[in-house]
Amino acid sequence: MKILAAEKYYFVTGGASRVFMETNSLLERHGHQVIPFAGRYAKNFATPYSRYFVPRFSLFSGEDEGRPTITQMAKAYADALYAFDVARAIDRIIAEQRPDVAHLHTILFQLSPSLITRLSRAGIPVVQTLHDFNLVCASRYLYTGGRICERCKGRRYHQALLQNCCNGNFLVSFMSFSAMCFHTLFHLYPGKIDLFISPSRFLRTKMIEWGLSPKRIVHIDHFLPAAKFSGKGNGSEDYFVFAGYLVRQKGIYTLLKAMTKVRRGRLLLAGRGPERAGVEAFIRDHALKNVELIGFLGEAAYADILSKAKFVVFPSEWYETFGMGILESFLLGKPVIASDLGAYPELVRPGETGLLFEPGNADDLAEKITSLLQDDDRTEAMGRTARDMAVLNYNEDLHYQRLMKVYERPRG
């Protein structure tokens, strides 16, 4: 089978692009031909199909360094509405490669829905894995002003302007708002996507609440190849880990507040992001000797740090749609303390694979941290259970079987 796989980036920037890469590799291991399509960036991995890629400046995600020029901003806005260069590239792929099915990941706003119209016109079935709430929310996250937000429900997209919810930048908020209005008005997105794939039951339920037909969305968990993590996770030092983008909605300040109450163990903060200076100031102002900010780590370095940790903390205060970091922790034999929010409760089984705490409650989080630090036998037992559960329920064979059913009957 020939599969056109589309994603904004052809390098790993986070969970969505990682799932994209892992899925492509899985399909290729099973003998399928995967034709990747993405924006053209300097960081892209090498591929013979890069000749189809379109040049992009990621105005909306902030992945590029430097301030955009007026020309770049104007082009980014036009591309967000309807990218004609993407349409031409897709026409070329269809003519030269003749894919059997198209599997989209994150396409807004850099690639736009123009590829959907071209694929549909050619009679090629289209499925999309949802990684965020871009289907219904201009900011993608159902989060603004430091709290969860569902004001746009019922296509009230003007709330994006009233709340200035896209990174607090009115220009970007206006671009996102007008792009969503344009796509809705001309039936471009979700348009003629045949089936959506949701990685969690939570996300599927939320999309149905917002008006998507239950027949158009199926639940398929993400996966990670267990063999990639074999032989790891045997050590145990006197620390635990937070790894993620340093933004408020990840619950980083709730975690830091909890650490003012934790009397043993150390927290290693692995990550980068706009709140780094704020995190450094909090650590300094509260004299937190038990917290170390170690910055962004590559895959190998992170796996090494994680393998020696006691457990991992995910204190998010917005709706996470899955939890690739949690799954990775489980495969390394580490239990997880996570906020009882979004998709996290589908992964973390309290008392079996980790613990859940009330989102935003530093006292509750501190209590959960302390309880694991004081009971090594319990913590190690939960880590073993977590790995067994991950291997059983989130393996690549199961994911492949479910994915093939979607590819074979996407119009069902």
C-alpha positions as CSV (number, residue, x, y, z in Angstrom):
1,M,0.0,0.0,0.0
2,K,1.2,3.5,-0.8
3,I,0.4,6.0,2.0
4,L,0.8,9.8,1.7
5,A,1.7,11.0,5.2
6,A,1.4,14.7,5.8
7,E,2.7,16.7,8.8
8,K,3.9,20.3,9.2
9,Y,7.4,19.3,10.2
10,Y,9.8,16.5,9.0
11,F,11.8,16.7,12.2
12,V,10.8,16.1,15.8
13,T,9.4,19.2,17.6
14,G,7.1,17.4,20.1
15,G,4.5,14.7,20.5
16,A,2.7,15.1,17.1
17,S,5.8,15.0,14.9
18,R,7.2,12.1,17.0
19,V,4.0,10.1,16.4
20,F,4.2,11.0,12.7
21,M,7.7,9.6,12.5
22,E,7.0,6.5,14.6
23,T,3.9,5.7,12.5
24,N,5.8,6.1,9.2
25,S,8.5,3.8,10.5
26,L,5.9,1.2,11.6
27,L,4.3,1.2,8.2
28,E,7.6,0.9,6.4
29,R,8.6,-2.1,8.6
30,H,5.4,-3.8,7.4
31,G,6.3,-3.3,3.8
32,H,4.3,-0.2,2.9
33,Q,5.6,2.7,0.9
34,V,5.3,5.9,2.9
35,I,5.4,9.2,1.0
36,P,6.0,12.0,3.5
37,F,4.9,15.5,2.8
38,A,5.8,18.5,5.0
39,G,7.0,22.0,5.1
40,R,10.6,22.6,4.0
41,Y,12.8,23.5,7.0
42,A,16.6,23.4,7.6
43,K,16.1,20.9,10.5
44,N,14.3,18.4,8.3
45,F,15.5,14.8,8.2
46,A,16.7,13.6,4.8
47,T,14.2,12.0,2.5
48,P,14.1,11.4,-1.3
49,Y,10.6,12.9,-1.2
50,S,11.7,16.3,0.0
51,R,11.4,17.5,-3.6
52,Y,7.7,17.7,-3.0
53,F,8.1,19.8,0.3
54,V,7.0,23.4,0.3
55,P,9.1,26.2,1.9
56,R,7.7,27.5,5.2
57,F,8.3,29.9,8.0
58,S,6.5,28.7,11.1
59,L,4.9,31.9,12.3
60,F,2.2,30.2,14.3
61,S,4.4,27.8,16.3
62,G,7.5,29.8,17.0
63,E,9.8,26.9,16.0
64,D,12.0,29.2,14.0
65,E,14.4,31.7,15.4
66,G,14.2,35.4,14.7
67,R,11.3,37.7,14.0
68,P,9.3,37.2,10.8
69,T,9.5,39.9,8.1
70,I,6.3,41.5,6.8
71,T,6.6,39.4,3.6
72,Q,6.9,36.2,5.7
73,M,3.9,37.2,7.8
74,A,1.8,37.9,4.7
75,K,2.7,34.6,3.1
76,A,2.1,32.7,6.4
77,Y,-1.4,34.3,6.5
78,A,-2.2,33.5,2.9
79,D,-0.9,29.9,3.4
80,A,-3.1,29.5,6.5
81,L,-6.2,30.3,4.5
82,Y,-5.5,28.2,1.4
83,A,-1.9,27.2,0.4
84,F,-1.8,27.0,-3.4
85,D,1.8,25.7,-3.4
86,V,0.6,22.8,-1.2
87,A,-2.2,22.1,-3.7
88,R,0.2,22.1,-6.6
89,A,2.6,19.8,-4.7
90,I,-0.2,17.4,-3.8
91,D,-1.3,17.3,-7.5
92,R,2.2,16.4,-8.4
93,I,2.4,13.6,-5.8
94,I,-0.9,12.2,-7.0
95,A,0.3,12.2,-10.6
96,E,3.7,10.7,-9.9
97,Q,3.1,8.4,-6.8
98,R,-0.6,7.5,-7.0
99,P,-1.1,7.0,-3.2
100,D,-3.8,4.6,-2.0
101,V,-4.7,6.6,1.1
102,A,-3.6,9.8,2.8
103,H,-2.9,10.0,6.5
104,L,-2.7,13.6,7.8
105,H,-1.4,14.7,11.1
106,T,-1.1,18.4,12.1
107,I,-1.6,20.4,8.9
108,L,-3.0,23.8,10.2
109,F,-1.9,26.4,9.6
110,Q,1.3,25.8,7.7
111,L,-0.1,23.4,5.1
112,S,-3.7,24.4,5.2
113,P,-6.7,22.4,4.0
114,S,-5.8,22.8,0.4
115,L,-4.3,19.3,0.3
116,I,-7.7,17.8,1.5
117,T,-9.5,19.3,-1.5
118,R,-7.0,17.9,-3.9
119,L,-6.9,14.5,-2.4
120,S,-10.7,14.3,-2.2
121,R,-11.0,15.5,-5.8
122,A,-8.7,12.6,-6.9
123,G,-10.8,10.1,-5.0
124,I,-8.1,9.3,-2.4
125,P,-9.4,8.4,1.0
126,V,-8.2,10.8,3.7
127,V,-7.8,10.1,7.4
128,Q,-6.4,12.4,10.1
129,T,-4.9,11.8,13.5
130,L,-5.9,14.5,15.9
131,H,-3.1,15.8,18.1
132,D,-4.8,18.9,19.6
133,F,-8.1,20.8,19.4
134,N,-7.4,22.7,16.2
135,L,-10.5,21.2,14.7
136,V,-12.6,23.4,17.0
137,C,-10.2,25.9,18.7
138,A,-8.2,28.8,17.1
139,S,-5.5,28.4,19.7
140,R,-5.5,24.6,19.4
141,Y,-5.5,24.0,23.2
142,L,-8.8,25.0,24.7
143,Y,-6.8,27.1,27.1
144,T,-6.3,30.8,27.7
145,G,-5.8,33.3,30.5
146,G,-4.3,30.6,32.7
147,R,-7.2,28.3,32.6
148,I,-9.2,25.9,30.4
149,C,-11.5,27.6,28.0
150,E,-14.4,26.4,25.9
151,R,-15.8,29.8,24.9
152,C,-15.6,29.0,21.1
153,K,-18.1,26.1,21.4
154,G,-20.8,26.5,18.7
155,R,-18.3,28.0,16.3
156,R,-18.0,31.2,18.3
157,Y,-14.5,31.8,16.9
158,H,-14.6,35.5,17.7
159,Q,-13.7,34.6,21.2
160,A,-10.2,34.1,20.0
161,L,-10.1,37.8,19.4
162,L,-11.8,38.8,22.6
163,Q,-9.5,36.6,24.7
164,N,-6.4,37.2,22.5
165,C,-5.7,33.6,23.1
166,C,-3.0,32.7,20.6
167,N,0.2,33.3,22.7
168,G,-1.2,36.7,23.8
169,N,-0.4,38.0,20.3
170,F,-3.4,39.8,18.7
171,L,-2.0,39.5,15.2
172,V,-1.6,35.8,15.4
173,S,-5.0,35.5,17.2
174,F,-6.6,37.4,14.3
175,M,-4.9,35.2,11.7
176,S,-6.1,32.0,13.5
177,F,-9.6,33.4,13.9
178,S,-10.0,34.5,10.3
179,A,-8.4,31.2,9.0
180,M,-11.0,29.2,11.0
181,C,-13.8,31.3,9.7
182,F,-12.6,31.0,6.1
183,H,-12.2,27.2,6.4
184,T,-15.7,26.9,7.9
185,L,-17.4,29.2,5.4
186,F,-16.0,27.4,2.4
187,H,-16.3,23.9,4.0
188,L,-12.5,23.4,3.7
189,Y,-11.9,22.0,7.1
190,P,-12.8,19.4,8.3
191,G,-14.1,19.3,4.8
192,K,-14.0,15.9,3.2
193,I,-11.8,14.1,5.7
194,D,-13.3,10.6,5.8
195,L,-12.2,9.5,9.3
196,F,-10.5,11.1,12.3
197,I,-8.3,9.1,14.6
198,S,-8.3,10.1,18.3
199,P,-5.5,8.8,20.5
200,S,-7.7,9.0,23.6
201,R,-11.3,8.4,24.5
202,F,-11.3,11.8,26.2
203,L,-10.4,13.6,22.9
204,R,-13.0,11.6,21.0
205,T,-15.7,12.5,23.5
206,K,-14.8,16.1,23.5
207,M,-14.9,16.4,19.7
208,I,-18.3,14.7,19.7
209,E,-19.5,17.2,22.3
210,W,-18.4,20.0,19.9
211,G,-20.4,18.6,17.0
212,L,-18.3,16.0,15.2
213,S,-20.4,13.0,14.2
214,P,-19.4,9.9,16.2
215,K,-19.2,8.0,12.9
216,R,-16.4,10.2,11.7
217,I,-14.0,9.6,14.6
218,V,-12.4,6.4,15.9
219,H,-10.2,5.8,19.0
220,I,-6.7,4.3,18.4
221,D,-4.1,4.8,21.1
222,H,-0.6,6.0,20.3
223,F,2.2,3.5,20.6
224,L,5.9,3.2,21.1
225,P,8.1,0.2,20.1
226,A,8.9,-1.6,23.4
227,A,12.1,-3.0,22.0
228,K,13.5,0.5,21.8
229,F,13.4,0.7,25.6
230,S,14.6,-2.9,26.4
231,G,17.4,-3.2,29.0
232,K,16.7,0.3,30.4
233,G,15.1,1.5,33.6
234,N,17.1,-0.6,36.0
235,G,18.8,2.1,38.0
236,S,17.2,4.2,40.8
237,E,18.8,7.4,42.0
238,D,17.4,9.8,44.6
239,Y,15.6,12.0,42.1
240,F,12.5,12.3,40.0
241,V,11.9,14.1,36.7
242,F,9.7,16.6,35.0
243,A,10.3,16.7,31.2
244,G,8.4,19.0,28.9
245,Y,8.0,22.5,27.4
246,L,8.3,25.1,30.0
247,V,4.9,26.9,29.8
248,R,2.4,27.6,32.6
249,Q,-0.2,25.2,31.2
250,K,2.1,22.3,31.8
251,G,1.7,22.9,35.5
252,I,5.3,23.8,36.1
253,Y,4.6,26.4,38.8
254,T,2.3,24.1,40.7
255,L,5.1,21.6,40.7
256,L,7.6,24.2,42.0
257,K,5.2,25.2,44.7
258,A,4.9,21.6,45.7
259,M,8.6,21.4,46.0
260,T,8.6,24.0,48.7
261,K,6.8,21.3,50.8
262,V,8.8,18.3,49.8
263,R,11.6,17.5,52.3
264,R,13.5,14.7,50.5
265,G,14.6,13.8,47.1
266,R,15.4,16.0,44.1
267,L,13.5,17.2,41.1
268,L,15.2,17.4,37.8
269,L,13.5,19.8,35.3
270,A,14.3,18.8,31.7
271,G,13.1,21.1,29.1
272,R,13.1,24.6,27.5
273,G,10.5,27.2,26.8
274,P,9.3,30.8,27.4
275,E,8.9,30.3,31.2
276,R,12.6,29.3,31.7
277,A,13.4,32.7,33.2
278,G,10.3,32.6,35.4
279,V,11.3,29.1,36.6
280,E,14.8,30.2,37.4
281,A,13.5,33.2,39.4
282,F,11.1,30.9,41.4
283,I,13.9,28.5,42.2
284,R,16.2,31.4,43.3
285,D,13.5,33.4,45.2
286,H,12.4,30.3,47.2
287,A,15.9,28.9,47.6
288,L,14.9,25.5,46.3
289,K,18.0,23.4,46.8
290,N,16.0,20.3,45.8
291,V,15.3,21.5,42.2
292,E,17.7,21.5,39.3
293,L,17.0,22.9,35.9
294,I,18.9,20.8,33.5
295,G,17.6,22.2,30.2
296,F,16.6,20.4,27.0
297,L,18.1,16.9,26.6
298,G,18.5,14.8,23.4
299,E,16.7,11.4,23.2
300,A,19.7,9.4,24.4
301,A,20.6,11.7,27.3
302,Y,16.9,11.9,28.4
303,A,16.5,8.1,28.4
304,D,19.7,7.8,30.5
305,I,18.4,10.4,33.1
306,L,15.0,8.8,33.1
307,S,16.3,5.3,33.6
308,K,17.9,6.3,36.9
309,A,14.9,8.2,38.2
310,K,12.4,7.0,40.8
311,F,9.4,8.3,38.9
312,V,8.2,11.1,36.6
313,V,5.7,13.9,37.2
314,F,3.3,15.3,34.6
315,P,1.3,18.2,36.3
316,S,-0.5,19.6,33.2
317,E,-3.3,22.1,33.8
318,W,-4.9,21.8,30.3
319,Y,-6.5,19.0,28.4
320,E,-3.7,16.7,27.2
321,T,-4.9,14.6,24.3
322,F,-2.7,11.7,25.2
323,G,0.7,11.5,27.0
324,M,3.6,10.2,24.9
325,G,5.9,11.1,27.8
326,I,3.9,9.0,30.2
327,L,4.1,6.0,27.8
328,E,7.8,6.4,27.5
329,S,8.2,6.6,31.3
330,F,6.1,3.4,31.6
331,L,8.3,1.5,29.1
332,L,11.4,2.5,31.1
333,G,9.7,1.0,34.2
334,K,8.9,4.3,35.8
335,P,5.6,5.1,37.6
336,V,4.0,8.5,37.0
337,I,2.4,11.1,39.1
338,A,0.0,13.0,36.8
339,S,-2.9,15.6,37.1
340,D,-6.3,14.0,37.0
341,L,-7.3,15.8,33.8
342,G,-7.7,15.2,30.1
343,A,-6.4,11.9,28.8
344,Y,-4.0,11.3,31.7
345,P,-6.5,9.1,33.7
346,E,-6.7,6.7,30.8
347,L,-3.0,6.0,31.1
348,V,-2.3,6.3,34.9
349,R,-4.1,3.8,37.1
350,P,-3.9,5.0,40.7
351,G,-2.0,2.7,42.9
352,E,-1.0,0.4,40.0
353,T,1.0,2.4,37.5
354,G,1.3,5.7,39.4
355,L,-0.8,8.3,41.2
356,L,-3.2,11.1,40.1
357,F,-3.6,14.4,41.9
358,E,-6.0,17.3,41.7
359,P,-4.9,19.7,38.9
360,G,-3.3,22.9,40.3
361,N,-3.3,21.6,43.9
362,A,0.3,21.9,45.1
363,D,-0.5,20.4,48.5
364,D,-2.0,17.3,46.9
365,L,1.0,17.0,44.5
366,A,3.5,17.4,47.3
367,E,1.7,14.6,49.3
368,K,1.8,12.3,46.3
369,I,5.5,13.0,45.6
370,T,6.4,12.4,49.3
371,S,4.4,9.1,49.4
372,L,6.4,7.6,46.5
373,L,9.8,8.9,47.8
374,Q,9.1,7.2,51.2
375,D,8.2,3.8,49.7
376,D,10.8,2.4,47.3
377,D,9.3,-1.1,47.2
378,R,5.8,0.3,46.2
379,T,7.4,2.7,43.6
380,E,9.4,-0.1,42.0
381,A,6.4,-2.4,41.9
382,M,4.3,0.2,40.2
383,G,7.1,0.8,37.7
384,R,7.1,-2.9,36.8
385,T,3.3,-2.9,36.4
386,A,3.5,0.2,34.3
387,R,5.9,-1.4,31.8
388,D,3.8,-4.6,31.6
389,M,0.7,-2.5,30.9
390,A,2.4,-0.4,28.3
391,V,3.8,-3.4,26.5
392,L,0.4,-5.1,26.5
393,N,-1.9,-2.2,25.6
394,Y,0.3,0.3,23.6
395,N,2.4,-2.0,21.4
396,E,3.1,-1.5,17.7
397,D,1.4,-4.7,16.5
398,L,-1.9,-3.7,18.1
399,H,-1.6,-0.2,16.6
400,Y,-0.8,-1.5,13.2
401,Q,-3.8,-3.8,13.1
402,R,-6.2,-1.0,14.1
403,L,-4.6,1.4,11.6
404,M,-5.0,-1.0,8.8
405,K,-8.7,-1.3,9.5
406,V,-9.0,2.4,9.2
407,Y,-7.1,2.6,5.9
408,E,-9.1,-0.2,4.4
409,R,-12.5,1.3,5.2
410,P,-12.0,5.1,5.8
411,R,-15.4,6.0,4.3
412,G,-17.3,3.9,6.8
